[in-house]
Each structure stands twice: as structure tokens, then as C-alpha cells.
Amino acid sequence: MSKRIRTKPTRFLLANIIALVVSLLMTRALLMPMFEEQQHTIYHNRLTTISEHIARFIQARKAEVRILANSPIMQSMDWGVAKPFLMSQLTTKHSNFEKFVVGLPSSHFYNTVGGNPHYGGLNSFDDSDPNAKLKSIVKRDYWRVTVKNNHDHLQVDYVSNPMISYTSGVKQVILASTIHRDDKVVGLLGGSISWDRITQLLDEITKPSSDKNAKVMLVSKDGNYWYHWDKKKVLQVMRDAEGNPLKNEIGEKSVQLFNILAEDSEELKSLGRNMVAGKQGSEALTMNGENYQVFFMPIESTNYSIAYVVSSEHYQAPWYQLHIYLLVAFIAGMLAYIFYVYLVPKNSAK
């Protein structure tokens, strides 16, 4: 018996190698879709958790602004009464607002961090000068949506595009709500959420994640970055060669917005178009020579979309582990077979 086995080891070895390879390939073919679906589900759920957390935060802040805007104090549009009322809201322990803005149909505005007493507290370019030019929010999207273009005098709540504050200079979004009196629009109330607060919020959400290398970005409905792991892509004040801020035609500081639709990469532009369109899904793309898997979805009740960016190496880690397991299984199987063919017969012959 042992002699017959020894006379044809090559044939048996080849046949078993083929059988083992086929079985391992079949195992791989069966497991790969399972691993892919599992990874997709893990990261989709992770992104959903982040998106829902941000949505709840924004919805709660919008509700706060709406309640304040509908209060008799704000409907009176008496800044002497409204300012201390709003200041008291900012000093509460759990306030998430950097400041409040009250906009008028004229596009002039009050806020809680400045004001020219010679103009009843309206903001001007020099609040100490009785003849100073008044500042305007005529170019702000939140004023146009809630006041200027609100011809039907509706109750409108709006999340603005990212901007830099005219008064405090912070990067912010404004959560605005129309102020009505006698069923007519008399202005708006806006609560400022700073970029630092958004950063803090995202850190709180993503910190428990086991994926320390994941990146997050927020994109507005126009494609502008509001949050990005590369801070250079978040809006910046434009400056001249000497570092002085540049001014626009109405005397305000000019800002530079960075837009995903203006990226050089066609893959990023494609991702941006899907995000701006409010779609959700996942795409593979290359940035700076590295491969990534990106999951994206809109954030409910906002004009923003969020993307969760994972390196392909990290995303495909289970695939690599599967291949290692299969390779180890193949080598172990071969060694076991060689041991049986070559060593067992010899030992039994003794």
C-alpha cells in the first residue's frame, strides 16, 4: 500500500493542489460579497449616526431661534428691549450661539456684539462715529430668503451658507427665522453657530469611532465647503500682498470660498454634484495619489450634505485579512498533505 502511494506522489499532489485551490477560490467568491456588504453597512451606519446627530443639533437650534423670533419682545422690534433679552439667552449655560442678529427689511441690522448708539444700535463701519456708514446684510442669503424674497409673508426658517461675520470676524452659519407682526414680515432673527462649535460637535460625534483615520467634510447646497479636514479649504478672508483684508464694493471684508465643484479632480467634482443634488451613496476616488472610499448623504432639515472619507487600505482591511487566512489555509493544507504522502508511508514501512 505504501509503495503504491510513493510511486505516484506527484499525481496525487497535483490533484489535491487543484482541489484545494478550487475550494479556496470558491470560499473567497462566497465570502467577498459578504465582506463588502458588511463594510458598506458599517460605514453607512456610521455616517447615518453622524448625520442624524448634526440634524438633531441644527433642528433644536432652529426651533430655539423660531421660538425667540415669535416672542412678543422680538415682534416689537424694539432693540432697547430685545438686546438684553437676547444677551440673556447667550449667557445661559447651554447656549450654542456665538451671537444673535436682527435684520431689518432695509437690510441694516442689529447684533449682540456691536452697534452704533447714534443709530439706535444699528451696526456701522465705525460705531463711535455719528456719521458712519451703516453696514448691510443685503448680500446675505439668509436675509434674502427670510425677508426680501418672502413676498407671501410666510414663517421661514433657513440655514445659511458658510460666511465670515461682518462684526466678530468668526466663521459661521446663521440659523434665521422670520419675525412677523400683524401677519407682516418686519425682520429676521438669526442665531450664529461658529465654525469652532461645528468642529467641537463633529469631534464629539466622531471621537468614539474606532476609525481614527476617517475624514469628514460638510458641503453647502452651493458646493462650498463648510467643514473640511484641510482647514485651508474652509472660507478665508482675502488679503492683499501686505496681508491687509480686501474689501468688496459695499466696504465689507471679501472672503474666498472653496467649492467642491471647482476642484481639479473630476472624481471630486462628480462627488460634489451628487452631494449638492441631495443624493446618498458611496464612491471610490483618488486624492493626492491615495485611494479612498467616500460615503455621503444629505443632512436632514439643512442645506448641507456630509461625506465620510475612509482610506481604501482601511476600508479593505477585511479583504486583506481574508486573503491572509486563505493563504495560511492553503499552506497548512499543502504541508499536511506532503506530510501524509511522504512521511507517513516511510514511518509505517519501518
C-alpha positions as CSV (number, residue, x, y, z in Angstrom):
1,M,0.0,0.0,0.0
2,S,2.7,2.4,1.0
3,K,4.7,1.5,-2.2
4,R,1.7,2.4,-4.4
5,I,1.4,5.8,-2.7
6,R,5.1,6.5,-3.1
7,T,5.1,5.6,-6.8
8,K,2.6,8.3,-7.7
9,P,3.0,11.2,-5.2
10,T,3.3,13.9,-7.9
11,R,-0.1,12.9,-9.4
12,F,-1.8,12.8,-6.1
13,L,-0.1,16.1,-5.0
14,L,-1.2,17.9,-8.2
15,A,-4.8,16.6,-7.9
16,N,-5.0,17.7,-4.3
17,I,-3.5,21.1,-5.0
18,I,-6.1,21.7,-7.7
19,A,-8.9,20.6,-5.4
20,L,-7.6,22.8,-2.6
21,V,-7.2,25.8,-4.8
22,V,-10.7,25.4,-6.3
23,S,-12.2,25.1,-2.8
24,L,-10.3,28.2,-1.6
25,L,-11.4,30.2,-4.6
26,M,-15.0,29.1,-4.1
27,T,-14.7,30.1,-0.4
28,R,-13.3,33.5,-1.5
29,A,-16.1,34.0,-4.1
30,L,-18.7,33.3,-1.4
31,L,-17.2,35.4,1.3
32,M,-16.1,38.5,-0.7
33,P,-19.7,39.8,-1.3
34,M,-20.5,39.2,2.4
35,F,-17.4,41.2,3.5
36,E,-18.2,44.0,1.0
37,E,-21.8,44.3,2.2
38,Q,-20.7,44.2,5.8
39,Q,-18.1,47.0,5.3
40,H,-20.6,49.1,3.4
41,T,-23.2,48.7,6.1
42,I,-20.7,49.6,8.9
43,Y,-19.6,52.8,7.3
44,H,-23.1,53.8,6.0
45,N,-24.5,53.3,9.5
46,R,-21.6,55.3,11.0
47,L,-22.3,58.2,8.6
48,T,-26.0,58.0,9.3
49,T,-25.3,58.3,13.0
50,I,-23.2,61.4,12.4
51,S,-25.7,63.0,10.0
52,E,-28.6,62.4,12.4
53,H,-26.7,63.8,15.3
54,I,-25.9,67.0,13.3
55,A,-29.5,67.2,12.1
56,R,-30.9,66.9,15.6
57,F,-28.5,69.7,16.8
58,I,-29.5,72.0,13.9
59,Q,-33.2,71.3,14.3
60,A,-33.0,72.1,18.0
61,R,-31.2,75.3,17.3
62,K,-33.7,76.3,14.6
63,A,-36.5,75.6,17.0
64,E,-34.9,77.9,19.6
65,V,-34.5,80.7,17.1
66,R,-38.1,80.3,15.9
67,I,-39.4,80.5,19.4
68,L,-37.4,83.6,20.1
69,A,-38.5,85.2,16.8
70,N,-42.1,84.6,17.7
71,S,-41.8,86.1,21.1
72,P,-43.6,89.5,21.8
73,I,-40.3,91.1,22.7
74,M,-38.8,90.3,19.2
75,Q,-42.0,91.1,17.4
76,S,-41.9,94.6,18.9
77,M,-38.6,95.2,17.1
78,D,-37.5,97.5,19.9
79,W,-33.8,96.9,20.1
80,G,-33.6,98.6,23.6
81,V,-35.7,95.8,24.9
82,A,-34.6,93.0,22.5
83,K,-30.9,93.3,23.1
84,P,-30.8,92.5,26.8
85,F,-33.4,89.7,26.2
86,L,-31.1,88.1,23.6
87,M,-28.0,88.7,25.7
88,S,-29.6,86.7,28.5
89,Q,-30.1,83.8,26.1
90,L,-26.4,83.9,25.2
91,T,-25.3,83.7,28.8
92,T,-27.3,80.6,29.6
93,K,-25.2,77.6,30.5
94,H,-26.2,75.5,27.4
95,S,-26.2,78.2,24.7
96,N,-24.7,77.1,21.4
97,F,-24.9,80.5,19.7
98,E,-22.0,82.9,19.3
99,K,-24.3,85.9,18.8
100,F,-27.7,86.9,17.6
101,V,-28.5,89.1,14.6
102,V,-31.7,91.1,14.0
103,G,-32.1,92.1,10.3
104,L,-34.5,94.8,9.0
105,P,-36.3,95.0,5.7
106,S,-33.9,97.8,4.8
107,S,-31.0,95.2,5.1
108,H,-29.5,97.1,8.0
109,F,-29.1,95.1,11.2
110,Y,-28.5,94.9,14.9
111,N,-26.5,92.3,16.7
112,T,-25.4,91.4,20.2
113,V,-21.7,92.2,19.7
114,G,-21.8,95.7,18.4
115,G,-23.8,98.7,17.4
116,N,-23.7,102.4,16.9
117,P,-25.6,104.2,19.7
118,H,-26.0,107.2,17.3
119,Y,-28.2,105.0,15.1
120,G,-30.1,103.3,17.9
121,G,-27.7,100.3,18.0
122,L,-27.6,99.5,14.3
123,N,-24.2,98.3,13.1
124,S,-22.0,100.7,11.3
125,F,-18.4,100.7,10.0
126,D,-17.4,102.9,12.9
127,D,-19.7,102.6,15.9
128,S,-18.2,105.6,17.6
129,D,-18.9,108.0,14.6
130,P,-22.4,109.5,14.4
131,N,-21.9,110.0,10.7
132,A,-20.6,106.5,9.9
133,K,-22.0,104.4,7.1
134,L,-24.3,101.7,8.2
135,K,-23.4,98.1,7.5
136,S,-25.8,95.9,5.4
137,I,-26.7,92.3,5.0
138,V,-28.1,92.8,1.5
139,K,-25.7,90.1,0.2
140,R,-26.5,87.5,2.8
141,D,-28.6,84.6,1.6
142,Y,-30.4,84.3,4.9
143,W,-31.8,87.9,4.7
144,R,-32.9,87.4,1.0
145,V,-34.7,84.1,1.8
146,T,-36.4,85.1,5.1
147,V,-37.2,88.8,4.3
148,K,-36.5,90.2,0.9
149,N,-38.0,87.4,-1.2
150,N,-40.6,86.4,1.3
151,H,-43.4,88.1,-0.6
152,D,-46.1,85.9,0.9
153,H,-45.0,86.8,4.5
154,L,-44.5,83.2,5.4
155,Q,-42.8,81.8,8.5
156,V,-39.4,80.8,7.0
157,D,-36.6,79.1,8.8
158,Y,-33.3,78.9,7.0
159,V,-29.8,77.6,7.4
160,S,-27.3,79.9,5.7
161,N,-24.3,79.3,3.6
162,P,-21.0,79.5,5.4
163,M,-19.7,83.0,5.9
164,I,-17.4,85.2,8.0
165,S,-19.1,87.6,10.4
166,Y,-19.1,91.3,9.5
167,T,-18.7,92.2,13.1
168,S,-16.9,89.5,15.1
169,G,-14.9,88.0,12.2
170,V,-15.7,84.4,13.1
171,K,-16.5,81.7,10.5
172,Q,-20.2,80.9,11.0
173,V,-23.6,79.8,9.7
174,I,-26.7,81.7,10.6
175,L,-29.9,79.9,11.6
176,A,-32.5,82.5,10.6
177,S,-36.2,82.8,11.3
178,T,-38.7,85.4,10.0
179,I,-40.1,87.9,12.5
180,H,-43.8,88.8,12.0
181,R,-46.1,91.4,13.4
182,D,-49.7,91.6,12.3
183,D,-49.1,88.9,9.8
184,K,-46.4,91.0,8.1
185,V,-42.7,90.4,7.8
186,V,-40.9,93.0,10.0
187,G,-37.4,91.4,10.0
188,L,-35.5,88.3,10.9
189,L,-33.7,86.8,13.9
190,G,-30.5,84.9,13.2
191,G,-28.5,82.8,15.6
192,S,-24.8,82.4,14.7
193,I,-23.2,79.0,15.0
194,S,-19.5,79.3,14.8
195,W,-17.1,77.1,12.9
196,D,-15.4,76.2,16.2
197,R,-18.8,74.9,17.6
198,I,-19.3,72.8,14.5
199,T,-15.8,71.4,14.9
200,Q,-16.4,70.7,18.5
201,L,-19.7,69.0,17.6
202,L,-18.0,66.8,15.0
203,D,-15.2,65.9,17.3
204,E,-17.8,64.8,19.9
205,I,-19.6,62.6,17.4
206,T,-16.6,61.0,15.7
207,K,-14.3,60.6,18.7
208,P,-15.9,57.3,19.9
209,S,-15.3,55.9,16.4
210,S,-12.7,53.1,16.1
211,D,-11.7,54.5,12.7
212,K,-9.2,57.2,13.7
213,N,-8.1,57.8,10.1
214,A,-11.6,58.7,8.8
215,K,-12.1,62.2,7.5
216,V,-15.4,64.3,7.4
217,M,-16.5,67.2,5.2
218,L,-19.6,69.3,5.1
219,V,-20.7,70.9,1.8
220,S,-23.4,73.5,1.4
221,K,-26.2,73.4,-1.3
222,D,-23.9,75.6,-3.5
223,G,-21.0,73.2,-3.1
224,N,-19.0,75.4,-0.7
225,Y,-17.0,73.6,2.0
226,W,-18.3,74.5,5.5
227,Y,-16.2,71.9,7.3
228,H,-13.1,70.1,5.9
229,W,-10.2,68.3,7.5
230,D,-7.9,70.6,5.5
231,K,-8.6,74.0,7.2
232,K,-7.2,75.8,4.1
233,K,-10.4,74.7,2.2
234,V,-12.7,76.4,4.7
235,L,-13.6,80.0,3.7
236,Q,-10.9,82.6,4.3
237,V,-10.7,86.4,4.4
238,M,-9.0,87.6,1.2
239,R,-5.9,89.7,1.8
240,D,-3.5,91.8,-0.3
241,A,0.2,91.2,-0.7
242,E,0.8,93.0,2.6
243,G,-1.7,90.9,4.5
244,N,-4.4,93.5,4.7
245,P,-8.0,92.4,4.3
246,L,-9.5,93.2,0.9
247,K,-12.9,95.0,0.8
248,N,-15.9,94.4,-1.5
249,E,-18.0,97.2,-3.2
250,I,-20.0,97.8,0.0
251,G,-16.9,98.1,2.2
252,E,-17.1,94.6,3.8
253,K,-14.2,92.2,4.0
254,S,-14.0,90.0,1.0
255,V,-14.0,86.2,1.6
256,Q,-12.7,83.4,-0.5
257,L,-15.0,80.3,-0.7
258,F,-13.7,76.9,-1.7
259,N,-16.1,74.8,-3.7
260,I,-16.0,71.1,-4.3
261,L,-17.5,71.7,-7.8
262,A,-14.4,73.8,-8.7
263,E,-11.9,71.1,-7.7
264,D,-9.3,70.0,-10.3
265,S,-10.2,66.3,-9.7
266,E,-13.1,65.1,-11.9
267,E,-13.8,62.5,-9.3
268,L,-14.3,65.1,-6.6
269,K,-16.5,67.2,-8.9
270,S,-18.6,64.1,-9.6
271,L,-18.9,63.5,-5.8
272,G,-19.8,67.2,-5.3
273,R,-22.6,67.1,-7.9
274,N,-24.1,64.1,-6.1
275,M,-23.8,65.8,-2.7
276,V,-25.3,69.1,-4.0
277,A,-28.2,67.1,-5.6
278,G,-29.0,65.7,-2.2
279,K,-28.1,62.1,-3.1
280,Q,-26.7,59.5,-0.9
281,G,-24.3,56.6,-1.7
282,S,-20.6,55.8,-1.9
283,E,-17.9,56.3,-4.4
284,A,-14.2,55.4,-4.8
285,L,-11.9,58.3,-5.6
286,T,-8.2,59.3,-5.5
287,M,-6.9,62.3,-3.7
288,N,-3.2,63.3,-3.6
289,G,-2.2,59.9,-5.0
290,E,-4.1,58.0,-2.3
291,N,-7.2,55.9,-2.8
292,Y,-10.3,56.4,-0.7
293,Q,-13.9,55.2,-0.3
294,V,-16.4,58.0,0.3
295,F,-19.8,57.7,1.8
296,F,-22.1,60.7,1.5
297,M,-25.7,61.7,2.4
298,P,-27.7,64.9,2.9
299,I,-28.3,66.2,6.4
300,E,-32.0,66.4,7.2
301,S,-33.5,69.9,7.6
302,T,-30.4,71.7,6.4
303,N,-28.9,72.8,3.1
304,Y,-25.9,70.7,3.7
305,S,-24.5,67.3,2.8
306,I,-21.9,65.3,4.7
307,A,-19.2,62.9,3.4
308,Y,-17.3,60.3,5.4
309,V,-13.9,59.6,3.8
310,V,-12.1,56.3,4.6
311,S,-8.8,55.2,3.1
312,S,-9.1,52.2,0.8
313,E,-6.5,50.4,2.8
314,H,-8.6,50.7,6.0
315,Y,-11.8,50.0,4.2
316,Q,-10.5,46.9,2.5
317,A,-8.7,45.6,5.6
318,P,-11.1,42.7,6.0
319,W,-10.4,41.6,2.4
320,Y,-6.7,41.6,3.1
321,Q,-7.3,39.6,6.2
322,L,-9.4,37.1,4.3
323,H,-6.7,36.6,1.7
324,I,-4.1,36.0,4.5
325,Y,-6.4,33.4,6.1
326,L,-6.9,31.7,2.8
327,L,-3.2,31.7,2.1
328,V,-2.5,30.3,5.5
329,A,-5.1,27.6,5.0
330,F,-3.6,26.7,1.6
331,I,-0.1,26.4,3.0
332,A,-1.3,24.4,6.0
333,G,-3.3,22.1,3.7
334,M,-0.2,21.6,1.5
335,L,2.1,20.9,4.4
336,A,-0.4,18.4,5.8
337,Y,-0.8,16.6,2.5
338,I,3.0,16.5,2.0
339,F,3.5,15.1,5.5
340,Y,0.9,12.4,4.8
341,V,2.3,11.4,1.4
342,Y,6.0,11.5,2.2
343,L,6.4,10.9,5.9
344,V,3.6,8.7,7.0
345,P,4.3,5.9,4.4
346,K,8.0,5.9,5.4
347,N,7.3,5.7,9.0
348,S,4.8,2.9,8.5
349,A,7.3,1.0,6.3
350,K,9.6,0.7,9.3
